[in-house]
């Protein structure tokens, strides 16, 4: 009598987040209370044209450049 036994191999993939190629110059500061954004500051230093460079929000009102 041959019963099929399947061995499960657990495998862990390591992610190297210190590589230079996957880093972008983006900075975020967010303070939220439920749905209300008390303070949000986002700065993107990349050279792409499609992303906004600066965003400032106080109490869900703000502007973006």
N, CA, C, O and CB atoms as a CASP TS submission, in Angstrom:
PFRMAT TS
TARGET T0000
AUTHOR 0000-0000-0000
METHOD Language model
MODEL 1
PARENT N/A
ATOM      1  N   UNK     1       0.845  -1.162   0.000  1.00  0.00           N
ATOM      2  CA  UNK     1       0.000   0.000   0.000  1.00  0.00           C
ATOM      3  C   UNK     1       0.896   1.232   0.000  1.00  0.00           C
ATOM      4  O   UNK     1       1.713   1.412   0.903  1.00  0.00           O
ATOM      5  CB  UNK     1      -0.965  -0.006   1.214  1.00  0.00           C
ATOM      6  N   UNK     2       0.744   2.073  -1.005  1.00  0.00           N
ATOM      7  CA  UNK     2       1.564   3.266  -1.154  1.00  0.00           C
ATOM      8  C   UNK     2       0.679   4.499  -0.978  1.00  0.00           C
ATOM      9  O   UNK     2      -0.169   4.789  -1.822  1.00  0.00           O
ATOM     10  CB  UNK     2       2.278   3.284  -2.537  1.00  0.00           C
ATOM     11  N   UNK     3       0.877   5.200   0.094  1.00  0.00           N
ATOM     12  CA  UNK     3       0.105   6.422   0.361  1.00  0.00           C
ATOM     13  C   UNK     3       0.977   7.596  -0.055  1.00  0.00           C
ATOM     14  O   UNK     3       2.133   7.706   0.353  1.00  0.00           O
ATOM     15  CB  UNK     3      -0.326   6.533   1.888  1.00  0.00           C
ATOM     16  N   UNK     4       0.400   8.478  -0.882  1.00  0.00           N
ATOM     17  CA  UNK     4       1.160   9.629  -1.375  1.00  0.00           C
ATOM     18  C   UNK     4       1.413  10.644  -0.265  1.00  0.00           C
ATOM     19  O   UNK     4       0.480  11.263   0.247  1.00  0.00           O
ATOM     20  CB  UNK     4       0.419  10.298  -2.537  1.00  0.00           C
ATOM     21  N   UNK     5       2.657  10.804   0.094  1.00  0.00           N
ATOM     22  CA  UNK     5       3.041  11.776   1.112  1.00  0.00           C
ATOM     23  C   UNK     5       3.743  12.929   0.405  1.00  0.00           C
ATOM     24  O   UNK     5       4.722  12.739  -0.316  1.00  0.00           O
ATOM     25  CB  UNK     5       3.964  11.131   2.213  1.00  0.00           C
ATOM     26  N   UNK     6       3.225  14.104   0.626  1.00  0.00           N
ATOM     27  CA  UNK     6       3.800  15.285  -0.007  1.00  0.00           C
ATOM     28  C   UNK     6       4.517  16.095   1.062  1.00  0.00           C
ATOM     29  O   UNK     6       3.939  16.466   2.084  1.00  0.00           O
ATOM     30  CB  UNK     6       2.704  16.140  -0.722  1.00  0.00           C
ATOM     31  N   UNK     7       5.775  16.355   0.800  1.00  0.00           N
ATOM     32  CA  UNK     7       6.546  17.178   1.717  1.00  0.00           C
ATOM     33  C   UNK     7       6.433  18.631   1.286  1.00  0.00           C
ATOM     34  O   UNK     7       6.680  18.964   0.127  1.00  0.00           O
ATOM     35  CB  UNK     7       8.027  16.727   1.765  1.00  0.00           C
ATOM     36  N   UNK     8       6.065  19.482   2.209  1.00  0.00           N
ATOM     37  CA  UNK     8       5.958  20.903   1.910  1.00  0.00           C
ATOM     38  C   UNK     8       7.263  21.576   2.336  1.00  0.00           C
ATOM     39  O   UNK     8       7.720  21.426   3.469  1.00  0.00           O
ATOM     40  CB  UNK     8       4.721  21.546   2.633  1.00  0.00           C
ATOM     41  N   UNK     9       7.845  22.315   1.405  1.00  0.00           N
ATOM     42  CA  UNK     9       9.096  23.005   1.684  1.00  0.00           C
ATOM     43  C   UNK     9       8.778  24.484   1.912  1.00  0.00           C
ATOM     44  O   UNK     9       8.266  25.163   1.022  1.00  0.00           O
ATOM     45  CB  UNK     9      10.127  22.815   0.512  1.00  0.00           C
ATOM     46  N   UNK    10       9.084  24.964   3.096  1.00  0.00           N
ATOM     47  CA  UNK    10       8.907  26.379   3.395  1.00  0.00           C
ATOM     48  C   UNK    10      10.128  27.129   2.901  1.00  0.00           C
ATOM     49  O   UNK    10      11.265  26.723   3.142  1.00  0.00           O
ATOM     50  CB  UNK    10       8.684  26.617   4.917  1.00  0.00           C
ATOM     51  N   UNK    11       9.878  28.228   2.207  1.00  0.00           N
ATOM     52  CA  UNK    11      10.967  28.979   1.607  1.00  0.00           C
ATOM     53  C   UNK    11      10.783  30.455   1.952  1.00  0.00           C
ATOM     54  O   UNK    11       9.667  30.974   1.932  1.00  0.00           O
ATOM     55  CB  UNK    11      11.018  28.763   0.064  1.00  0.00           C
ATOM     56  N   UNK    12      11.866  31.106   2.261  1.00  0.00           N
ATOM     57  CA  UNK    12      11.822  32.524   2.596  1.00  0.00           C
ATOM     58  C   UNK    12      12.612  33.298   1.554  1.00  0.00           C
ATOM     59  O   UNK    12      13.755  32.955   1.250  1.00  0.00           O
ATOM     60  CB  UNK    12      12.382  32.782   4.021  1.00  0.00           C
ATOM     61  N   UNK    13      12.006  34.340   1.011  1.00  0.00           N
ATOM     62  CA  UNK    13      12.685  35.203   0.053  1.00  0.00           C
ATOM     63  C   UNK    13      13.172  36.447   0.778  1.00  0.00           C
ATOM     64  O   UNK    13      12.401  37.112   1.471  1.00  0.00           O
ATOM     65  CB  UNK    13      11.747  35.580  -1.131  1.00  0.00           C
ATOM     66  N   UNK    14      14.433  36.756   0.619  1.00  0.00           N
ATOM     67  CA  UNK    14      15.009  37.931   1.250  1.00  0.00           C
ATOM     68  C   UNK    14      14.941  39.099   0.284  1.00  0.00           C
ATOM     69  O   UNK    14      15.193  38.941  -0.911  1.00  0.00           O
ATOM     70  CB  UNK    14      16.464  37.668   1.693  1.00  0.00           C
ATOM     71  N   UNK    15      14.602  40.262   0.798  1.00  0.00           N
ATOM     72  CA  UNK    15      14.525  41.468  -0.010  1.00  0.00           C
ATOM     73  C   UNK    15      15.610  42.419   0.460  1.00  0.00           C
ATOM     74  O   UNK    15      15.667  42.787   1.633  1.00  0.00           O
ATOM     75  CB  UNK    15      13.118  42.129   0.082  1.00  0.00           C
ATOM     76  N   UNK    16      16.461  42.808  -0.460  1.00  0.00           N
ATOM     77  CA  UNK    16      17.516  43.757  -0.133  1.00  0.00           C
ATOM     78  C   UNK    16      17.003  45.155  -0.441  1.00  0.00           C
ATOM     79  O   UNK    16      17.035  45.592  -1.591  1.00  0.00           O
ATOM     80  CB  UNK    16      18.830  43.448  -0.925  1.00  0.00           C
ATOM     81  N   UNK    17      16.530  45.858   0.584  1.00  0.00           N
ATOM     82  CA  UNK    17      15.977  47.191   0.370  1.00  0.00           C
ATOM     83  C   UNK    17      17.050  48.269   0.408  1.00  0.00           C
ATOM     84  O   UNK    17      16.734  49.454   0.309  1.00  0.00           O
ATOM     85  CB  UNK    17      14.921  47.487   1.408  1.00  0.00           C
ATOM     86  N   UNK    18      18.302  47.880   0.547  1.00  0.00           N
ATOM     87  CA  UNK    18      19.389  48.854   0.593  1.00  0.00           C
ATOM     88  C   UNK    18      20.038  49.068  -0.764  1.00  0.00           C
ATOM     89  O   UNK    18      20.976  49.857  -0.876  1.00  0.00           O
ATOM     90  CB  UNK    18      20.430  48.415   1.586  1.00  0.00           C
ATOM     91  N   UNK    19      19.552  48.374  -1.811  1.00  0.00           N
ATOM     92  CA  UNK    19      20.121  48.569  -3.142  1.00  0.00           C
ATOM     93  C   UNK    19      19.883  50.001  -3.606  1.00  0.00           C
ATOM     94  O   UNK    19      18.842  50.592  -3.316  1.00  0.00           O
ATOM     95  CB  UNK    19      19.514  47.566  -4.150  1.00  0.00           C
ATOM     96  N   UNK    20      20.834  50.544  -4.314  1.00  0.00           N
ATOM     97  CA  UNK    20      20.722  51.918  -4.763  1.00  0.00           C
ATOM     98  C   UNK    20      19.705  52.068  -5.897  1.00  0.00           C
ATOM     99  O   UNK    20      19.096  53.130  -6.031  1.00  0.00           O
ATOM    100  CB  UNK    20      22.078  52.426  -5.209  1.00  0.00           C
ATOM    101  N   UNK    21      19.511  51.055  -6.697  1.00  0.00           N
ATOM    102  CA  UNK    21      18.630  51.158  -7.858  1.00  0.00           C
ATOM    103  C   UNK    21      17.156  51.309  -7.539  1.00  0.00           C
ATOM    104  O   UNK    21      16.407  51.833  -8.363  1.00  0.00           O
ATOM    105  CB  UNK    21      18.805  49.974  -8.700  1.00  0.00           C
ATOM    106  N   UNK    22      16.713  50.868  -6.368  1.00  0.00           N
ATOM    107  CA  UNK    22      15.288  50.930  -6.061  1.00  0.00           C
ATOM    108  C   UNK    22      14.941  52.067  -5.101  1.00  0.00           C
ATOM    109  O   UNK    22      13.838  52.083  -4.555  1.00  0.00           O
ATOM    110  CB  UNK    22      14.835  49.615  -5.475  1.00  0.00           C
ATOM    111  N   UNK    23      15.830  52.994  -4.885  1.00  0.00           N
ATOM    112  CA  UNK    23      15.566  54.111  -3.973  1.00  0.00           C
ATOM    113  C   UNK    23      15.174  55.353  -4.762  1.00  0.00           C
ATOM    114  O   UNK    23      15.723  55.630  -5.828  1.00  0.00           O
ATOM    115  CB  UNK    23      16.802  54.403  -3.092  1.00  0.00           C
ATOM    116  N   UNK    24      14.219  56.089  -4.221  1.00  0.00           N
ATOM    117  CA  UNK    24      13.806  57.353  -4.804  1.00  0.00           C
ATOM    118  C   UNK    24      13.806  58.399  -3.708  1.00  0.00           C
ATOM    119  O   UNK    24      13.605  58.074  -2.538  1.00  0.00           O
ATOM    120  CB  UNK    24      12.409  57.243  -5.475  1.00  0.00           C
ATOM    121  N   UNK    25      14.027  59.631  -4.070  1.00  0.00           N
ATOM    122  CA  UNK    25      14.089  60.705  -3.085  1.00  0.00           C
ATOM    123  C   UNK    25      12.673  61.216  -2.811  1.00  0.00           C
ATOM    124  O   UNK    25      12.250  62.223  -3.379  1.00  0.00           O
ATOM    125  CB  UNK    25      15.012  61.862  -3.579  1.00  0.00           C
ATOM    126  N   UNK    26      11.949  60.518  -1.940  1.00  0.00           N
ATOM    127  CA  UNK    26      10.595  60.913  -1.548  1.00  0.00           C
ATOM    128  C   UNK    26      10.545  60.983  -0.037  1.00  0.00           C
ATOM    129  O   UNK    26      11.044  60.100   0.660  1.00  0.00           O
ATOM    130  CB  UNK    26       9.522  59.918  -2.098  1.00  0.00           C
ATOM    131  N   UNK    27       9.939  62.042   0.456  1.00  0.00           N
ATOM    132  CA  UNK    27       9.819  62.239   1.895  1.00  0.00           C
ATOM    133  C   UNK    27       8.371  62.508   2.244  1.00  0.00           C
ATOM    134  O   UNK    27       7.725  63.334   1.600  1.00  0.00           O
ATOM    135  CB  UNK    27      10.720  63.396   2.377  1.00  0.00           C
ATOM    136  N   UNK    28       7.842  61.820   3.260  1.00  0.00           N
ATOM    137  CA  UNK    28       6.447  61.957   3.680  1.00  0.00           C
ATOM    138  C   UNK    28       6.374  62.176   5.178  1.00  0.00           C
ATOM    139  O   UNK    28       7.074  61.520   5.949  1.00  0.00           O
ATOM    140  CB  UNK    28       5.629  60.716   3.281  1.00  0.00           C
ATOM    141  N   UNK    29       5.522  63.103   5.581  1.00  0.00           N
ATOM    142  CA  UNK    29       5.151  63.272   6.985  1.00  0.00           C
ATOM    143  C   UNK    29       3.634  63.378   7.005  1.00  0.00           C
ATOM    144  O   UNK    29       3.066  64.266   6.369  1.00  0.00           O
ATOM    145  CB  UNK    29       5.845  64.546   7.645  1.00  0.00           C
ATOM    146  N   UNK    30       2.977  62.484   7.727  1.00  0.00           N
ATOM    147  CA  UNK    30       1.519  62.484   7.794  1.00  0.00           C
ATOM    148  C   UNK    30       1.070  62.305   9.228  1.00  0.00           C
ATOM    149  O   UNK    30       1.563  61.432   9.943  1.00  0.00           O
ATOM    150  CB  UNK    30       0.926  61.380   6.905  1.00  0.00           C
ATOM    151  N   UNK    31       0.130  63.141   9.642  1.00  0.00           N
ATOM    152  CA  UNK    31      -0.521  62.992  10.946  1.00  0.00           C
ATOM    153  C   UNK    31      -2.014  62.996  10.681  1.00  0.00           C
ATOM    154  O   UNK    31      -2.565  63.992  10.212  1.00  0.00           O
ATOM    155  CB  UNK    31      -0.102  64.139  11.961  1.00  0.00           C
ATOM    156  N   UNK    32      -2.669  61.879  10.983  1.00  0.00           N
ATOM    157  CA  UNK    32      -4.094  61.731  10.709  1.00  0.00           C
ATOM    158  C   UNK    32      -4.828  61.346  11.978  1.00  0.00           C
ATOM    159  O   UNK    32      -4.284  60.669  12.851  1.00  0.00           O
ATOM    160  CB  UNK    32      -4.335  60.684   9.611  1.00  0.00           C
ATOM    161  N   UNK    33      -6.070  61.788  12.065  1.00  0.00           N
ATOM    162  CA  UNK    33      -6.958  61.419  13.148  1.00  0.00           C
ATOM    163  C   UNK    33      -8.258  60.972  12.511  1.00  0.00           C
ATOM    164  O   UNK    33      -9.120  61.792  12.196  1.00  0.00           O
ATOM    165  CB  UNK    33      -7.178  62.600  14.157  1.00  0.00           C
ATOM    166  N   UNK    34      -8.398  59.655  12.321  1.00  0.00           N
ATOM    167  CA  UNK    34      -9.562  59.130  11.599  1.00  0.00           C
ATOM    168  C   UNK    34      -9.477  59.517  10.137  1.00  0.00           C
ATOM    169  O   UNK    34      -8.494  59.204   9.465  1.00  0.00           O
ATOM    170  CB  UNK    34     -10.879  59.651  12.215  1.00  0.00           C
ATOM    171  N   UNK    35     -10.504  60.196   9.638  1.00  0.00           N
ATOM    172  CA  UNK    35     -10.512  60.652   8.246  1.00  0.00           C
ATOM    173  C   UNK    35      -9.894  62.025   8.067  1.00  0.00           C
ATOM    174  O   UNK    35      -9.682  62.462   6.935  1.00  0.00           O
ATOM    175  CB  UNK    35     -11.917  60.670   7.724  1.00  0.00           C
ATOM    176  N   UNK    36      -9.608  62.700   9.138  1.00  0.00           N
ATOM    177  CA  UNK    36      -9.104  64.073   9.070  1.00  0.00           C
ATOM    178  C   UNK    36      -7.577  64.051   9.013  1.00  0.00           C
ATOM    179  O   UNK    36      -6.910  63.468   9.868  1.00  0.00           O
ATOM    180  CB  UNK    36      -9.597  64.909  10.291  1.00  0.00           C
ATOM    181  N   UNK    37      -7.054  64.693   7.993  1.00  0.00           N
ATOM    182  CA  UNK    37      -5.609  64.866   7.881  1.00  0.00           C
ATOM    183  C   UNK    37      -5.231  66.139   8.618  1.00  0.00           C
ATOM    184  O   UNK    37      -5.544  67.240   8.167  1.00  0.00           O
ATOM    185  CB  UNK    37      -5.150  64.922   6.384  1.00  0.00           C
ATOM    186  N   UNK    38      -4.572  65.991   9.731  1.00  0.00           N
ATOM    187  CA  UNK    38      -4.168  67.155  10.515  1.00  0.00           C
ATOM    188  C   UNK    38      -2.987  67.848   9.848  1.00  0.00           C
ATOM    189  O   UNK    38      -2.988  69.070   9.699  1.00  0.00           O
ATOM    190  CB  UNK    38      -3.808  66.744  11.959  1.00  0.00           C
ATOM    191  N   UNK    39      -1.985  67.081   9.448  1.00  0.00           N
ATOM    192  CA  UNK    39      -0.815  67.628   8.756  1.00  0.00           C
ATOM    193  C   UNK    39      -0.292  66.594   7.774  1.00  0.00           C
ATOM    194  O   UNK    39      -0.127  65.424   8.118  1.00  0.00           O
ATOM    195  CB  UNK    39       0.296  68.038   9.766  1.00  0.00           C
ATOM    196  N   UNK    40      -0.034  67.030   6.558  1.00  0.00           N
ATOM    197  CA  UNK    40       0.583  66.157   5.553  1.00  0.00           C
ATOM    198  C   UNK    40       1.564  66.982   4.745  1.00  0.00           C
ATOM    199  O   UNK    40       1.203  68.016   4.183  1.00  0.00           O
ATOM    200  CB  UNK    40      -0.491  65.497   4.623  1.00  0.00           C
ATOM    201  N   UNK    41       2.800  66.526   4.688  1.00  0.00           N
ATOM    202  CA  UNK    41       3.841  67.160   3.882  1.00  0.00           C
ATOM    203  C   UNK    41       4.499  66.061   3.055  1.00  0.00           C
ATOM    204  O   UNK    41       5.021  65.091   3.603  1.00  0.00           O
ATOM    205  CB  UNK    41       4.900  67.922   4.781  1.00  0.00           C
ATOM    206  N   UNK    42       4.470  66.218   1.736  1.00  0.00           N
ATOM    207  CA  UNK    42       5.125  65.271   0.829  1.00  0.00           C
ATOM    208  C   UNK    42       6.051  66.047  -0.083  1.00  0.00           C
ATOM    209  O   UNK    42       5.665  67.062  -0.663  1.00  0.00           O
ATOM    210  CB  UNK    42       4.084  64.455   0.000  1.00  0.00           C
ATOM    211  N   UNK    43       7.273  65.563  -0.207  1.00  0.00           N
ATOM    212  CA  UNK    43       8.270  66.181  -1.083  1.00  0.00           C
ATOM    213  C   UNK    43       8.880  65.081  -1.941  1.00  0.00           C
ATOM    214  O   UNK    43       9.318  64.054  -1.422  1.00  0.00           O
ATOM    215  CB  UNK    43       9.377  66.939  -0.258  1.00  0.00           C
ATOM    216  N   UNK    44       8.907  65.296  -3.254  1.00  0.00           N
ATOM    217  CA  UNK    44       9.506  64.344  -4.191  1.00  0.00           C
ATOM    218  C   UNK    44      10.641  65.056  -4.913  1.00  0.00           C
ATOM    219  O   UNK    44      10.425  66.086  -5.552  1.00  0.00           O
ATOM    220  CB  UNK    44       8.444  63.786  -5.211  1.00  0.00           C
ATOM    221  N   UNK    45      11.835  64.517  -4.815  1.00  0.00           N
ATOM    222  CA  UNK    45      13.016  65.124  -5.420  1.00  0.00           C
ATOM    223  C   UNK    45      13.411  64.458  -6.737  1.00  0.00           C
ATOM    224  O   UNK    45      14.486  64.740  -7.267  1.00  0.00           O
ATOM    225  CB  UNK    45      14.173  65.062  -4.452  1.00  0.00           C
ATOM    226  N   UNK    46      12.560  63.576  -7.276  1.00  0.00           N
ATOM    227  CA  UNK    46      12.926  62.857  -8.502  1.00  0.00           C
ATOM    228  C   UNK    46      12.817  63.774  -9.717  1.00  0.00           C
ATOM    229  O   UNK    46      12.292  64.884  -9.624  1.00  0.00           O
ATOM    230  CB  UNK    46      12.027  61.616  -8.691  1.00  0.00           C
ATOM    231  N   UNK    47      13.316  63.301 -10.849  1.00  0.00           N
ATOM    232  CA  UNK    47      13.350  64.103 -12.075  1.00  0.00           C
ATOM    233  C   UNK    47      12.160  63.835 -12.989  1.00  0.00           C
ATOM    234  O   UNK    47      12.113  64.369 -14.098  1.00  0.00           O
ATOM    235  CB  UNK    47      14.630  63.835 -12.826  1.00  0.00           C
ATOM    236  N   UNK    48      11.203  63.025 -12.555  1.00  0.00           N
ATOM    237  CA  UNK    48      10.051  62.703 -13.396  1.00  0.00           C
ATOM    238  C   UNK    48       9.068  63.865 -13.418  1.00  0.00           C
ATOM    239  O   UNK    48       8.904  64.573 -12.425  1.00  0.00           O
ATOM    240  CB  UNK    48       9.355  61.423 -12.897  1.00  0.00           C
ATOM    241  N   UNK    49       8.422  64.052 -14.552  1.00  0.00           N
ATOM    242  CA  UNK    49       7.480  65.158 -14.708  1.00  0.00           C
ATOM    243  C   UNK    49       6.077  64.798 -14.214  1.00  0.00           C
ATOM    244  O   UNK    49       5.302  65.701 -13.899  1.00  0.00           O
ATOM    245  CB  UNK    49       7.419  65.582 -16.165  1.00  0.00           C
ATOM    246  N   UNK    50       5.723  63.509 -14.136  1.00  0.00           N
ATOM    247  CA  UNK    50       4.353  63.136 -13.794  1.00  0.00           C
ATOM    248  C   UNK    50       4.056  63.209 -12.297  1.00  0.00           C
ATOM    249  O   UNK    50       2.883  63.241 -11.923  1.00  0.00           O
ATOM    250  CB  UNK    50       4.076  61.750 -14.287  1.00  0.00           C
ATOM    251  N   UNK    51       5.037  63.234 -11.452  1.00  0.00           N
ATOM    252  CA  UNK    51       4.762  63.291 -10.014  1.00  0.00           C
ATOM    253  C   UNK    51       4.804  64.742  -9.532  1.00  0.00           C
ATOM    254  O   UNK    51       5.525  65.577 -10.078  1.00  0.00           O
ATOM    255  CB  UNK    51       5.783  62.427  -9.225  1.00  0.00           C
ATOM    256  N   UNK    52       4.014  65.017  -8.499  1.00  0.00           N
ATOM    257  CA  UNK    52       4.019  66.367  -7.932  1.00  0.00           C
ATOM    258  C   UNK    52       5.247  66.523  -7.041  1.00  0.00           C
ATOM    259  O   UNK    52       5.651  65.569  -6.375  1.00  0.00           O
ATOM    260  CB  UNK    52       2.708  66.646  -7.127  1.00  0.00           C
ATOM    261  N   UNK    53       5.832  67.685  -7.022  1.00  0.00           N
ATOM    262  CA  UNK    53       7.079  67.911  -6.300  1.00  0.00           C
ATOM    263  C   UNK    53       6.853  68.240  -4.827  1.00  0.00           C
ATOM    264  O   UNK    53       7.676  67.891  -3.981  1.00  0.00           O
ATOM    265  CB  UNK    53       7.854  69.027  -6.954  1.00  0.00           C
ATOM    266  N   UNK    54       5.736  68.914  -4.514  1.00  0.00           N
ATOM    267  CA  UNK    54       5.499  69.334  -3.142  1.00  0.00           C
ATOM    268  C   UNK    54       3.996  69.303  -2.858  1.00  0.00           C
ATOM    269  O   UNK    54       3.192  69.709  -3.698  1.00  0.00           O
ATOM    270  CB  UNK    54       6.083  70.751  -2.887  1.00  0.00           C
ATOM    271  N   UNK    55       3.625  68.823  -1.677  1.00  0.00           N
ATOM    272  CA  UNK    55       2.218  68.781  -1.266  1.00  0.00           C
ATOM    273  C   UNK    55       2.139  69.139   0.216  1.00  0.00           C
ATOM    274  O   UNK    55       2.870  68.589   1.040  1.00  0.00           O
ATOM    275  CB  UNK    55       1.582  67.368  -1.538  1.00  0.00           C
ATOM    276  N   UNK    56       1.243  70.069   0.541  1.00  0.00           N
ATOM    277  CA  UNK    56       1.042  70.495   1.919  1.00  0.00           C
ATOM    278  C   UNK    56      -0.450  70.505   2.210  1.00  0.00           C
ATOM    279  O   UNK    56      -1.225  71.116   1.474  1.00  0.00           O
ATOM    280  CB  UNK    56       1.670  71.895   2.176  1.00  0.00           C
ATOM    281  N   UNK    57      -0.856  69.828   3.285  1.00  0.00           N
ATOM    282  CA  UNK    57      -2.261  69.796   3.684  1.00  0.00           C
ATOM    283  C   UNK    57      -2.366  70.059   5.179  1.00  0.00           C
ATOM    284  O   UNK    57      -1.605  69.506   5.972  1.00  0.00           O
ATOM    285  CB  UNK    57      -2.914  68.435   3.320  1.00  0.00           C
ATOM    286  N   UNK    58      -3.313  70.907   5.553  1.00  0.00           N
ATOM    287  CA  UNK    58      -3.652  71.178   6.945  1.00  0.00           C
ATOM    288  C   UNK    58      -5.159  71.030   7.089  1.00  0.00           C
ATOM    289  O   UNK    58      -5.918  71.718   6.406  1.00  0.00           O
ATOM    290  CB  UNK    58      -3.173  72.606   7.391  1.00  0.00           C
ATOM    291  N   UNK    59      -5.598  70.140   7.969  1.00  0.00           N
ATOM    292  CA  UNK    59      -7.020  69.909   8.241  1.00  0.00           C
ATOM    293  C   UNK    59      -7.825  69.664   6.963  1.00  0.00           C
ATOM    294  O   UNK    59      -8.857  70.299   6.745  1.00  0.00           O
ATOM    295  CB  UNK    59      -7.602  71.096   8.991  1.00  0.00           C
ATOM    296  N   UNK    60      -7.354  68.748   6.125  1.00  0.00           N
ATOM    297  CA  UNK    60      -7.962  68.313   4.860  1.00  0.00           C
ATOM    298  C   UNK    60      -8.015  69.383   3.776  1.00  0.00           C
ATOM    299  O   UNK    60      -8.667  69.166   2.755  1.00  0.00           O
ATOM    300  CB  UNK    60      -9.341  67.833   5.121  1.00  0.00           C
ATOM    301  N   UNK    61      -7.364  70.518   3.948  1.00  0.00           N
ATOM    302  CA  UNK    61      -7.255  71.538   2.926  1.00  0.00           C
ATOM    303  C   UNK    61      -5.787  71.738   2.608  1.00  0.00           C
ATOM    304  O   UNK    61      -4.944  71.777   3.504  1.00  0.00           O
ATOM    305  CB  UNK    61      -7.916  72.861   3.377  1.00  0.00           C
ATOM    306  N   UNK    62      -5.488  71.867   1.310  1.00  0.00           N
ATOM    307  CA  UNK    62      -4.088  72.022   0.978  1.00  0.00           C
ATOM    308  C   UNK    62      -3.858  72.337  -0.468  1.00  0.00           C
ATOM    309  O   UNK    62      -4.799  72.610  -1.213  1.00  0.00           O
ATOM    310  CB  UNK    62      -3.347  70.803   1.335  1.00  0.00           C
ATOM    311  N   UNK    63      -2.607  72.300  -0.872  1.00  0.00           N
ATOM    312  CA  UNK    63      -2.237  72.546  -2.249  1.00  0.00           C
ATOM    313  C   UNK    63      -1.088  71.636  -2.648  1.00  0.00           C
ATOM    314  O   UNK    63      -0.393  71.055  -1.814  1.00  0.00           O
ATOM    315  CB  UNK    63      -1.860  74.014  -2.454  1.00  0.00           C
ATOM    316  N   UNK    64      -0.918  71.537  -3.968  1.00  0.00           N
ATOM    317  CA  UNK    64       0.066  70.639  -4.545  1.00  0.00           C
ATOM    318  C   UNK    64       0.714  71.338  -5.731  1.00  0.00           C
ATOM    319  O   UNK    64       0.026  71.929  -6.564  1.00  0.00           O
ATOM    320  CB  UNK    64      -0.582  69.288  -4.971  1.00  0.00           C
ATOM    321  N   UNK    65       2.033  71.270  -5.805  1.00  0.00           N
ATOM    322  CA  UNK    65       2.765  71.879  -6.939  1.00  0.00           C
ATOM    323  C   UNK    65       3.372  70.759  -7.753  1.00  0.00           C
ATOM    324  O   UNK    65       4.036  71.016  -8.757  1.00  0.00           O
ATOM    325  CB  UNK    65       3.882  72.884  -6.450  1.00  0.00           C
TER
END
